[in-house]
Amino acid sequence: MLQLRCKTARARPRCKDEALMRLCRIGDAGGSPTEHSRSRAAPDCGNRMANRQTYSAETGTNRAGGKLNLNKNDLTRFGAQVAAILCALFTSAAGAVVLDFETLADGRRAIALRSASNEYSDLGVTFSGGGEYPGQPQFRAWSSLSKLVANKPPDANRFLISTFRQTSDDAFLDIVVSFLHPVGHAEGDLVFNPSVSATAIAYDAWNRVLEEDCLAAGSVSWIGGRFSFDSSAGIASIVLRTSIPEAQMGLDNLWFTLIPTPVPEPASVGWMLSGIVGIAIAIRRGARMRASSGRAGPVRPVPAR
C-alpha cells in the first residue's frame, strides 16, 4: 500500500533589520539558530542600557543607576512644605469661636432648661453659675421673657443661657465663663432686668483682674449691653453678675479668639533635624549624579557574539 506523507512548511520569521535578514538567510542555509536568537536580542539590550543613562532637563531626574536627583524647583517646594509643617507643629492655631446658643454642640436645636455648663467644652469653653449651683446656667427661650419689662431681640434669636437657681439666698445668680485655653479677645451680650445694673469682670489664669465693664440700669431692652475684653496676657475666665443677688443674669452671642501658644515637642525637633539632614544628603547626591552624567559618554550597544 502506498502511503503519502505531507510535510508542512514552517513559516519563516520576518526580520526588518538588514543584518537580521542576512542571519535569517544563513539559518535557512544551515546556520546555527542560536546565532539568530542572539543577534535579535542584541539591539534590545543596547537600547535598554542606553535608556538607563537618559537625563531629563525638564524634571531634573537622572535614572542612571535607578537613583533620583532633585532640581532647584523641587527643593524649593520641599523647603516650603517643611516650613509650613514646622509652623503648624510649633504654634497652635488661633481661631474665632462664635456661640449664639441657638443650637447644641451636636447641631440640634437648643432645648429649654437643658444645662449648658459643659455643652460646648469641645469648643474650649464651659459655664457655671448660681454660686456654683450644679447644672447652671441653662438654656432659656427668649419667649419666656416679658415684653412688659423690656424689648426682646428679633424672633430669629430664640435662645440664650441664664441662671435660675442659686446655692443660697446670698449667692448671686451669676454666670462664670471659663476658657480651657487663654483667649486674647472675648465679647458677648448681657441679658438682665433693666431695673438693676450689671458688671463683667475678666480674670487671668492667676485669678487677677484684667479688665472690668460696668453696664448701667435703665435699658429699654433685655440686652442691657455688650462687654468686650482684649488681653495679650490671656483671659482665663469672665464673671457676669448683677448688682443684687436675686436678679438673674443671662448671656447671648458669645464670641472669643484663642491666643496662639508655642507647643514645645522634643520629638518634633528630632523630626526637623532628620529632615534637614535628608535634604543635605539629597543635594549632595544630586550634585554627584549630575557630575557623573556630564562626564559619561554615549553608551553603545553590546555587539552580538
C-alpha positions in Angstrom: 0.0 0.0 0.0 1.3 3.4 -0.9 1.5 5.8 1.9 1.7 9.6 1.2 3.5 11.8 3.6 2.9 15.5 3.6 5.5 17.8 5.0 4.1 21.1 6.3 6.3 24.1 5.5 7.3 26.1 8.5 6.8 29.9 8.4 9.9 31.9 8.1 10.5 34.6 10.8 10.1 38.1 9.5 13.1 40.3 10.0 13.0 44.0 9.5 16.7 44.7 10.1 19.0 44.1 7.2 21.6 42.4 9.5 18.9 40.2 10.9 17.8 39.3 7.4 21.3 38.1 6.4 21.3 36.0 9.6 18.0 34.5 8.6 19.4 33.5 5.2 22.3 31.9 7.0 19.9 30.0 9.2 18.0 28.8 6.2 21.2 27.6 4.6 22.0 25.5 7.7 23.4 28.1 10.0 23.1 27.8 13.8 19.7 29.0 15.2 21.4 30.2 18.3 23.2 32.9 16.4 19.9 34.1 15.1 18.4 34.4 18.6 21.4 36.2 20.0 21.5 38.7 17.1 17.9 39.5 17.7 18.3 40.2 21.4 21.4 42.4 21.0 19.6 45.6 19.7 17.1 45.4 22.5 19.8 45.1 25.1 21.7 48.0 23.7 18.6 50.2 23.7 17.7 49.2 27.2 21.2 50.2 28.5 21.0 53.5 26.6 17.7 54.3 28.2 19.1 53.8 31.7 21.5 56.6 31.1 19.0 59.2 29.9 18.7 62.5 31.7 15.7 64.8 31.6 16.5 68.5 31.9 12.8 69.4 32.5 12.2 67.3 35.5 15.8 67.2 36.8 15.7 63.4 37.2 18.6 61.2 36.3 17.8 57.5 36.1 21.4 56.3 35.9 21.7 53.5 38.4 18.0 53.9 39.3 18.5 56.9 41.6 16.6 60.1 41.7 18.0 63.6 41.6 16.2 66.8 42.7 16.5 70.1 40.9 16.1 73.6 42.4 12.4 73.8 41.9 11.8 70.5 43.8 14.0 71.7 46.7 12.2 75.0 46.9 8.8 73.4 47.0 10.0 70.8 49.5 11.5 73.5 51.7 8.2 75.5 51.7 6.3 72.4 52.8 8.8 71.7 55.6 8.4 75.3 56.8 4.6 75.1 56.8 4.7 71.8 58.8 7.1 73.2 61.4 4.9 76.3 61.9 1.9 74.1 62.4 3.8 71.9 64.9 5.3 74.7 67.0 2.3 77.1 67.0 -1.2 76.2 67.9 -3.9 77.5 65.6 -5.9 80.6 66.6 -9.5 80.8 65.5 -12.6 82.7 66.5 -15.5 80.8 68.2 -19.0 82.2 68.0 -21.8 80.8 70.1 -25.3 82.1 69.6 -26.8 79.3 71.8 -29.4 78.5 69.1 -28.0 75.0 68.6 -26.4 72.4 70.8 -22.8 71.1 70.3 -24.1 68.3 68.0 -26.0 70.7 65.8 -29.5 70.1 67.1 -31.8 72.9 68.2 -31.3 74.1 71.7 -33.6 72.7 74.4 -35.1 74.9 77.1 -33.9 74.2 80.7 -31.1 71.9 79.4 -27.8 72.5 81.3 -25.3 74.5 79.3 -22.4 74.0 81.7 -20.4 71.5 79.6 -22.3 71.6 76.4 -19.5 73.4 74.5 -16.5 72.0 76.2 -15.2 70.6 73.0 -15.0 74.2 71.7 -12.9 75.3 74.6 -15.4 76.9 77.0 -17.5 75.8 80.0 -20.1 77.7 82.1 -21.0 77.7 85.8 -23.2 80.0 87.9 -25.7 80.5 90.7 -22.9 80.4 93.3 -21.6 77.2 91.7 -25.1 75.6 91.8 -24.8 72.3 89.8 -26.1 72.5 86.2 -26.2 76.3 86.0 -26.6 78.1 83.7 -29.4 76.6 81.5 -30.8 77.2 78.0 -33.7 79.6 78.1 -36.1 80.7 75.4 -36.4 84.4 74.7 -40.2 83.9 74.5 -40.2 83.3 78.3 -39.1 86.9 79.0 -41.9 89.5 79.5 -42.4 92.2 76.8 -43.8 94.4 79.5 -40.4 94.7 81.3 -38.2 95.3 78.2 -37.9 94.7 74.5 -36.8 91.4 73.1 -34.5 90.8 70.2 -35.9 89.6 66.8 -37.7 86.3 66.5 -34.7 84.7 64.8 -32.9 84.9 68.2 -34.7 82.2 70.1 -32.4 81.1 72.9 -29.9 82.4 75.5 -28.3 80.9 78.6 -29.4 82.1 82.0 -29.2 81.2 85.7 -32.3 80.0 87.5 -31.1 78.7 90.8 -28.5 79.6 93.4 -26.8 77.8 96.2 -28.1 80.2 98.9 -30.1 83.4 99.1 -26.9 85.3 99.5 -25.3 83.8 96.4 -25.5 85.7 93.2 -27.3 84.3 90.1 -24.1 85.0 88.2 -22.6 83.3 85.2 -18.9 82.3 85.1 -17.4 81.7 81.7 -14.3 79.6 81.9 -11.9 79.1 78.9 -9.9 75.9 78.6 -7.1 77.8 76.9 -6.3 81.6 77.3 -8.1 83.8 74.9 -7.0 87.2 73.6 -10.4 88.6 72.9 -13.9 87.9 74.2 -17.2 89.7 73.9 -20.9 89.0 74.4 -24.4 90.3 75.1 -25.5 90.7 78.8 -29.2 89.9 79.5 -30.6 91.3 82.7 -33.6 93.2 84.2 -33.3 96.9 83.3 -34.1 97.8 86.9 -30.6 96.7 88.0 -27.1 97.2 86.8 -24.5 94.6 85.9 -20.8 94.1 85.6 -18.5 91.8 83.6 -15.0 91.1 85.0 -12.2 89.4 83.1 -9.6 87.4 85.0 -6.3 85.8 84.1 -5.1 82.3 84.9 -3.9 83.5 88.4 -7.3 85.0 89.2 -6.1 88.5 88.8 -8.5 91.1 87.4 -7.6 92.2 83.9 -10.5 94.4 82.9 -14.0 95.3 84.0 -17.1 96.6 82.2 -20.0 98.2 84.0 -23.4 98.3 82.4 -25.9 100.8 83.9 -29.6 100.2 84.7 -32.4 101.7 82.7 -32.0 99.9 79.4 -35.2 99.6 77.2 -34.1 96.1 76.1 -33.4 92.9 77.9 -29.9 93.0 76.3 -28.6 95.7 78.7 -25.2 96.0 76.9 -22.3 94.2 75.4 -18.9 93.5 77.1 -15.7 93.4 75.2 -12.2 92.4 76.5 -8.8 92.3 74.9 -5.7 91.0 76.7 -2.3 89.8 75.4 -1.7 88.0 78.7 -4.7 85.8 78.1 -8.2 85.8 79.6 -8.9 82.6 81.6 -12.4 83.4 82.9 -15.1 86.1 82.9 -17.7 86.6 85.7 -21.1 88.2 84.8 -23.1 89.5 87.8 -26.0 91.8 88.5 -26.0 94.4 91.3 -28.3 92.3 93.6 -28.2 88.5 94.4 -31.8 87.8 93.4 -31.6 89.2 89.9 -31.0 86.7 87.2 -28.1 87.0 84.7 -28.2 85.9 81.0 -25.7 85.7 78.2 -26.1 85.6 74.5 -23.9 85.8 71.3 -20.6 84.9 72.9 -17.5 85.4 70.7 -13.9 84.7 71.6 -10.5 84.2 70.0 -7.7 81.9 71.2 -4.2 83.1 71.7 -1.5 81.2 69.6 0.7 79.4 72.1 4.1 77.7 71.3 3.9 73.9 71.6 7.4 72.5 72.6 7.8 69.0 71.4 11.2 67.2 71.6 10.0 64.7 69.0 9.3 67.5 66.6 12.8 68.9 67.0 14.3 65.5 66.1 12.0 65.2 63.1 13.1 68.6 61.9 16.8 67.8 62.2 16.4 64.5 60.4 14.5 66.3 57.6 17.4 68.8 57.3 19.9 66.0 57.1 17.9 64.3 54.5 17.8 67.4 52.3 21.5 67.9 52.6 22.1 64.2 51.6 19.8 64.6 48.6 21.6 67.8 47.4 25.0 66.2 47.7 23.9 63.0 45.9 22.3 65.1 43.2 25.5 67.0 42.6 27.5 63.8 42.3 25.0 62.3 39.8 25.0 65.4 37.6 28.8 65.4 37.6 28.9 61.7 36.7 26.3 62.1 34.0 28.1 65.0 32.4 31.4 63.0 32.1 29.8 59.8 30.8 30.0 59.3 27.1 27.4 57.7 24.8 26.7 54.1 25.6 27.0 51.8 22.6 25.0 48.6 22.2 26.7 45.4 23.1 27.9 43.6 19.9 26.4 40.2 19.1 28.6 37.2 19.8 
